[in-house]
Amino acid sequence: MRTLLVGLLAITLLGVSACGKPAEPAVSVTTEPGTSHPLPPPVQPSASTALSTSPSTSPASTATPAPTSSSSSKATPTDQGRTLFSADFATAGFSHYEWVYPEGVKEGTDYAVVNDPTGTKRTVALLDSSRGLTHGTNAARVDAEGPRIIKPKAHGNTVDEYWVGLSFLLPRDAVLTEPSQWQAFATAAFGPPFSGSSPLVMSLSWTRGGNQRLQLHGDPAYLGEFSIQPDRWYQVIYHFTFAYNGWVEMWINPGPTSNSWKRLMIKGQPRLAMATMAHGVNDAWYTDSTAMANSPRIGSYGIRGKMYFGHHKVGIGSPLSVAMDDYGPWNGQLP
């Protein structure tokens, strides 16, 4: 995760603009070869610790067309798909991530594997920005960058349709308490050139009554008035094509069972056509195969806060490729 420019073009590592609020963030994988990296040497996590459409002049990427209905997601999948990345916090800590950032993060303090705060007998990840570490902006952050495996159809790559799953819990002692506060905590895909905000970043904003409103792309218009309750596990699944003319659909499961999934309407649509790979924002690999590809990211950025994560996965071919068991085994069926 990194910040390339400060000021008007400053970008956060979760794919959120640095202007003071969010603008729009198991299998080991081989990292994408790239050019020299602009950041300080990353923390190498150990296993012990068991985040706009392009102008007409832009090149047009080839994307899987947006489906005209959601019928493909309603049936119980028979194909398991293929998991490209799974964090496996209990057994691998943060070792499946490229790095945890910013410079100066301390294992066991700013990021750690801890007991599930709800009392379930399992271990989960905690990303804690309470110490106020920063890079390029005054907003506190601790971010973990996953493998660089999200690519459009280009340079011989034939897959641009991905599933990303994660589960998160906002602790009660880290909720937003005033309108000016915000917290970005995940994005399905972000990467070079980092000159804008990730279209797929998820964040929280404060609303009247103290609600913690879930946002996509830093804009409440995307997901409406869906609010997150503290001290409760939420599972989220993204399904998207990574392209200038891509599309995205999302689901959320607040429990209490593994089949309590709800479709998140995005600007009133079950699937929204949008530039998931935005021109000049996160499309460097498309224009130059030696650049780094995009990666999924989790973290706590904005307030001095914290966020727990139970799972973090990337897959292709089926929602079962990112299946999570926070509420028990799941059959892969989505509404």
Summary of the structure (lengths in Angstrom):
residues: 335
radius of gyration: 18.0
end to end distance: 33.5
largest distance: 54.0
contacts: 1235
relative contact order: 0.25
helix: 8%
strand: 33%
